Each structure stands twice: as C-alpha cells, then as structure tokens.
Amino acid sequence: MPITKSNIVADLTNLSLSASDIPPVNQLSAVFNLHKNNLKKVIQKLKIVDRRLLDETVHRMHEEAFGFFECSSCGNCCKSISPGISRIDVDHIAKQLKIRPSEVVTRYMVMDEDGDYVFNVQPCPFINTDNHCSIYSCRPKACKEYPHTDRQKFHQILDLSYHNAGVCPVVFAILKKISTVMLQK
C-alpha cells in the first residue's frame, strides 16, 4: 500500500495506549536509552504532521494514560528535574508556607543561567517519601502542566517532549506508540 497523508491520519487517529505501554519507572532509563534514536527520528517527522492531528492524537493518549497511570506512583519529574518558578509561583508558595516570598527564595531556590528561579536541590524539597507534594495546591505552574502532553500546540514542545520521555513514563509511551506509525512511513 502506498504511503499517503490519509494513511498517516488514519493510523494516528486509531492509536491508543494501554497500561502495558507504559514502562515501569525503574526501567524507564534503560528503555529510553534503547529507543532514543528512534524517538529522535519520530520527533523530526512529527514536525511536519498536521498540528491539529498531532494535538488530537497526543491529547487522546494523554487522557487514556492518566486514566490508569498515577503520577504519585512515579515522582520521577519531582526527583530529577527542576521547573522554572515564576514570581507568582513564589508568592503562592510563600502564602501556603506562611513565610515571606524572599524567604521562600532564600530557603528553596536559586537562579539558573536563564535568569529563572529553580529549586536549589533535587529531588524537589516539597516531595514527600510517598511521592506526594506537600505544596500541591500551590505548586508551580510548570509542575501543574507537566508532562505537557495535554498542551495545545504540542508541536511547539516536541524537542522538550523528547527529553521528557526520559523522565516521564507517559511521555515515553506516547512517543513510542506514535513511532509505531511514523517510522513505517
């Protein structure tokens, strides 16, 4: 069968995730390293896919994945990356902790090379041993939005999503599943 745009549309439209597509957290690093070259190729191919179709596909798989995957069973993002933290985030955290914003910055943050606040330690100073966030109701915006697979204009963060696939089992599963279509084409 010849490869056509309609084949890609039909194939992406029919993709779905199951719990077995999501690798166990303790295997994610090895699985990511095994597939990273193919994932890079997929990211490049996705840059020319219809943007609406890409959003629909990724958003649908996001909803499926988070129907059976619980972030607190993982916590990898909180343990290995630090979000950018806005001034508004600092103010919300300060209010929750009942301390001054300047104290939040002094105790918990540093400024990175881009001039953004980030947490001064990893894992996040607010993650508990059970992977729950002690400031969940006022967590930074970047934490609320992670892993960004429900974001509009997903095409704008394809390169970031490649990196997130090494951190988040759901992002890995979505990109790996998409690769089953895109690497055939």
LINQUI-V181191 format. One line per field, one symbol per residue. psi: psi as a letter, one per 20 degrees, with the letter a starting at -180 (. if undefined). burial: I if it has 16 or more other C-alpha atoms within 10 Angstrom, else O. Layout:
psi: ???
burial: ???
This chain:
psi: pqprhhggggghhiqqqrhihoqqgiiggggghhjhghhggggghiijqphggggggggghggggjhipohiifjhghiiqpqpprhgggggggggilrqhhhggggiqrpaiijqqrqiqprpijprhjjqpikgikqqghghipjjijpqlhhikgghhghhhigphggggghgghhhghih.
burial: OOOOOOOIIOOIOOIIIOOOIIIOIOOIIOIIOOOIOIIIOIIOOIIOOOIOOIIIIIIIIIOIIOOOIOOOOIIIIIIOIIIIIOOOIIIIIIOOOOOOIOOIIOOIIIOOOOOOIIIIOOIIIIIOOOIIIOOOOIIIOOIOOOIIIIIIOIIOOIOOIIIIIIIIIIIIIIIIIIIOIIOOO
